[in-house]
Amino acid sequence: MASRNLPSTAAMQCFEAAARHMSFTRAADELSLTQSAVSKQVAHLETLLQHKLFRRVRRSLILTPEGAIFLSDVRKVLTQIEMSAHTIMTFSGNSEVLKIATLPSFGSRWLADKLPSFLSANPGISLEFHDRVKDFDLEQQNIDIAFFYGHGSWPSLACHKLFDEEMVAVVSPTLLAQHPIHTVDDLAQLPLLHLSTRPDAWHHWFAGQKITTDRSYHGTRFETFTMLVRTAMAGGGVALVPHFIVDEELAAERLTLAWPHKLLSESAYYLVYPEHLGELAKVRRFVEHITQFSN
C-alpha cells in the first residue's frame, strides 16, 4: 500500500490545544512541550495542508477560515481516537463486548432495569449501548442487537416481539386545573406536543374516537419522548405517549390522564439482530434474557 501523507496525531493535538487557548504558550504548558515545539508542529501542518491555520496578530492568534474548518474535523478525529483508546484500555481478554442500540426512552424506561440481572449472570459479557431514534442498518454500523419500534419485519433480521404499545394523553395537574378538560374539543384547544418521528399520532388518537380536528398536526415536535414528557410536566401542553413511558409520573401524580381514551398502536417493540449472529453465545444469552420479559 502506498504511504499516505497524513498529519500526525501529535501535530493535530498541538493545533487543537493552540486553537482552544489561542496561545502556543498555554498549549505547550497543557501538553508538557516547549512553545517552540508546538509552533513547529502547527507550522508543519500548515505546510502539509498548504493553508495558514492561524493569523498572528501582535502576540495573539486568530483562526483563519481554513483553520476553523480544519479544527472541527480535528476534534472529531481526536475524540474518536480517545474513545477507541478507552475501549482497548478497558478491554479484558476474558470479556466479550455486545453492542446494542436502543430507542432512548425505551432504554431508560423499560430496558434499563432488566440489565443488572443479565450482567450478574454473565460476567464475561460487557454491554455497549448506543441511542438511535430511527431504524438503521445494524451490520453497517457494527451493532449486534437493536430494539426497534415497527411492524416486525425487517430484511435479514431475526425479530422477537416484546410488547404492544398503548398510547395515552397526559397533562400536568397544574395545567389541567387552569384549563379543565370536559370534552375532547377542550383538549384539542390546548397545545399538543408531538414526537417528530410520529407526526400523525394525534390524528389517529382523535380518529379512534371518530373526531376530526384541524389541530391534530399542530404543535411543538420533539425527537425523544424524554423531552416531550418533561415539557408536559412543566405545563407546556398535552403529550401523547406510550403508557409505559409515563408510569412513574402518573403514579407520582406529576402527570395525569388528560382523557380516558387509550389508543392501541399498530406497531410494537421488537428485539432484532442480524440472522447470522443468532448462534453467537453472547447474542443468544441476551436474547433469551430479554425475551422472558415479553408480553
N, C-alpha and C positions, 0 to 999 in steps of 0.2 A: 504494500500500500504506500502510495506517495505521501511524504510528510506534508503536514498542513501547517501553514504559517499562522498559528493562533496565539493570541495574547496569553501570557502566563497567569496563573491564579494569583501569584504574588503581585503582579502589576495591577490586576483588577482590584485586589484588596487595597492597594495603595491609592488608586484612583477613587474608589468608593469612600474611603476614610477622608481623603482630602476634600472631596465634594461635600461630605456631610459636615465637616468642620470649616470648610472654606479656608483651609490653612494647611500647608505642608508640615509646619512645625507641630501642630496639635495632632495631625495624622501620624507623624513619626513617633510622638510620645505614646499614642494609643497602641501602635504596632511594635513598639520597642525597637525602632530603627532610627537611623540618623535622618535629619531633614534632607541631606544630600541624597541619601538612598531613595527616599520617597520621590523626590523631584526627578531623579534619573529614571525611575520606573514609569512615572507618568510621561516623561519625555519620550521614552521608548515606545509607549503606547501610541502617542501622537504620531511618531514616525511610522509605526506599523499601519495605523489607520489612515494616515495621510490627511489628518484633520486636527486642528487645535481643539483641545478639550476644555481648556481654561484660557481666559484672558487675564493677564497680570496687570492690575490697575494699582499703581503705587505699591503698597505692601499687602494688597488684598487679592483674592482670587474670585473670579466670576465665571460661571459655566458658560460656554458657548452654546448655541442651539444644538450643535452636533454632540457636545458633551452631555447636555440634558437628555437627549435621546439615548445615548450610549449608557448613561447612568441607570436608566430604568431597566435596561436589559441586563446590565452587570449585576444589579441587585437580585434579579430573578435567578441568574446563574449561581451566584454565591449562596443564595437561600437553598437552592436545590442541592448544591454540594454539601452544605451544612446538614440538611435533612438526611441525605444519603449516609454521611459520616455517622450521624447519631444512630441510624438504623443498624449499621455494622457494629458500632461500639456496644450496642445493647443486644446484639445477636448472640445466641448461645447455640453451640453445635448440637445440643440435645433438644433444641426447640424448633418447632415449625411455625411459620407465620401464615395466618389465614387472613386474607384481605377481603373485607366486607364493605359493601356500600349500602347505605340506608337513607330513606327519607328522613330528614332531620327530626320532625315532630314525632313520627312513628318510632324513631330510635329512642328518643328521650322519654316518651310516654308509655310505650309498650315493651320495647325490646330490652332496655337497659336493665330492668330488674330480673330478666331471665339469664343474664350473663354470669353473675357470681357463681352459681351452681355449676355452670359449664366449666368455668376456669378452675374451680376447685377439683372437679372430676378429671380434668385434662391439663395437668400442669405442664405438659410438653408442648402445648399449643398456645401461641401468642396471637392475640387478635389485633388487627389494624383496621380502624374504621375510617370511612370516607363518606361525607354527606353528598347526596345527589337529590335534586328535586324533579328530575325527569328521567325517563328510560334512556339507556345508553348501551353501547357495545361492551360487554364485560371483558372479552378477550383483548380487545383493542386497548382497554385501559388497565389491563392486568389485574382484574378483580376476580376473586374466586366465587363469591356468593353475593347476591344482592337481594334487597327487598323492594318489590315493585308494587305499584297500585295500578290495576287494569283488569282486563277480561280473561287473563290466564293463558294466553297463547303467544309465545314469543319464539321465533325460529331458532332452532339449535339449543334451546334452553330447557332444562328439566324444571317443571313448575310444581310447587306444593302450595295449595291454598291454605291460608291461615285463618282468616275470618272475613265475614261480610262487614259492611260499613253502614251505620245508621247515622244520618245527618240530623242535627238539631239546631234550632235558632236560639242563641243565648245573648244575654244583655246584662249589664251591671245593675244591681239593685238600685243604685243611685239614679241612673238614667231612667229606669223603669218607674221610679217614684215621681220623677219630674214629668214623664210622658207616659201615663198609663196606657196599656195596650188592651183594648176591649174587643177589637176586631183585627183581622189580618190587614185591612186597609190602614188601621192605625200603625201597625208595624211597618208597612211599606213606606210610610211618611218619614220614618227615622232613617239616618244614614245607614246604608247597607255596606258591610265590609266583605270583600271578596278575596279568594285565593286566585292569583293570576293564572295558574295552570287549570283552573276550573271556572272559566268565565260564565258558563251557563248554569251554575249550581243553583243560584237563587231562582232562575227561571223555572227549573224543574221542581223546586220546592213549592213555588206558587202554583204551578200547573198540577201538581199532585193533589191540590185542594180545589182544582177547577177554577182557579183565579188567574186573571190576566192583569198585569200592571206594566206600565211603561217604565217603571223604575227598577225592574229586576236586573238590568245590566249596568245600572249607575252606581257609582260609589268608589271608595278607595280600594286599591288592589295591593296584595302583599305576596311575596314569594314563598313565605312559610307560614304555617298555622301558628307558630310560636308568637310572632309579632302580631298577627291578626288577633289572637286571643288576648294578648297584653293590651292591645288598643281597645278591645271591647271592655276589658276590666277597668280601664281608665275612663270609660264613659264615651268612647269615640263612636259608638254605633252598635248595630246588631250584627253578630257574627254567625255564619252558618258553618258548622264544624262537625267532624265526627264525634260521636258521643264519648268515645274512649279518650279523646284528646283533652276533654274538659271535666272528666270525672272528679278530679281533685278540687277544681274550682267550684263545681256545683255542690260538692259535699261541704266545702268550707263556706259556702254562700258568698263567694267572691263574684260568682256569676249565677244567674237564674235563667230558667227556660223562659224565653220571650213568648212562646206559643207552644201548645202541646203537640202539634203535628210533627211526626218524625218521618224522614224520607229514607227508604232503603235504597242505597246506591246500586247502580247496575254493575259497578266494578267492585273488586275486593282486593285484599292484601295477599301477596304471594311471596314465598321464598323461591328464588331462582338461582340456577348455576349452569354453566356450560355442561352439556350432557357427558362429554368425555372426562370431566373431573369427578363424576359421581362415584368412582371406585377409590378415589383418594381417601385414606383413613381420616384425615383432618376434616375434609368436607363431609364425609358420611357421618361422623360423630356430631358435627354441629347441626346438620340437618335433622338427625334423629332427636337431638336435644330440643331444638326449637319446635319441631312439628308436634311434640307431645302437648304443647300448649294451644294447638289449633282447635277451633270450634268445629 
